[in-house]
Amino acid sequence: MTSSTCLLLGATGLIGTSLLDLLLEDPGYRSVTVLTRRPLGRAHPKLIEVVCSLERPETYQEHVAVDDVFCCLGTTMKKAGSREAFRKVDLEYPVSVARLASSAGASQYLIVTAVGADPSSSLFYNRTKGEVEAALRALPFARGVKIFRPSMLLGDRSEARPLERATAAFMSATGSLFAGPLRRYRAISGADVARAMHRAAREEPHSTRIYEGATLFALV
């Protein structure tokens, strides 16, 4: 396969950490650019670390001319502190980078949203996730926009989330009950979502597609 370049947003999160390892190990990518608020503290011959502010496109726009863009950005209402701050991380930043990358010639954009994403939802979280999907699908990426909608994410996070850990443990133990139409709600590890994104970028057809439930697990 022809050597490509890629850009990663959200490299320090549960999914992004695993995805960064996969991208750096993949001989098909000759460079991996990461936009980050703070240094990652790691070195690799292919890693291009850009410490920047996603609030200010001028601090990173010269680095978005890549083939593939991966977005693992995401926060919680508790961490964000307000709906406005939540929308910046989960909607405004991903779309801002996508617009610049598309204009610079990026061929595909891969993003993690969430099961239940719907721009017309009465739930703020689901509506925001649906709005970012709609905005991205409207952009002219030649190889499409690939959207990943996991349910509860399993894995070790840097910050403490006691209730989420308890819920994740329950969903992991009862995973076999989530079959058929309910499979879209089955818990999945952050590492598995990263694997699915990596495989989709390298192996899936050139098209805009949503991966959830069976189509998501099929790529793990």
Phi, psi and omega in degrees: 000142180300139179295135183235174175237154180214163180232138180235130173250137179083038185289347183260000182274183184300314179278316184299325179298314179291321181294321178301317178300316181296318182293320180291329180278344184280115180293348178285345176252123180272342175209147179231110180265133180239126173267123186216151179282335182216156180304142182282337181077028177218158181231144178200142182304331182266350186279126173245107184263123180243104177279118188207179175243120179292348174289337186236094182305332181295343180276351181221352190298335179284355183252006185264004179279080182229177177275309185240138176243128177246128180239115177243023180291143176179148179220188176236161178298322180297315181288322181290320178094340180199162178296321180299315180293322178298315182295328178298314183286316188268347181231302188293313182295312179301321182287321179300313179295319181299318180297316180293318181294319179298316179295331181273359175105008178300141186264335178209155183228127181241129185221147174263124174244245179192152176300137182094359180301130184197117182298343180256008181294148176280347179271127184304314182300307181296324180294317179298316178298321178292324180292321179292322177299313181297318180296320181289321181295338180279351182271148186275072174271121186302324181260009172091177176247123181252120188249128182248122184243081177283161171267224180299131180267134178255146179142168181274122177260157180288327180261153182281130176223076186307312182296318180294322179297318180294317179296317180297320180296320178295314182292327178293319182289334183252018185305325183295341180283342182269082182241167179060226181299337182278356184296334179296342180261002180290137179296150181216145181284151176301324179296324179289323176296319178300317179298319180296318179296315181297314180295319181297319180297323186267334190239335185283155180300158178285101181191164173269128187208151176255132178247115175207156180059233185300319182290332176286310182295334181294338182267354183283000000 
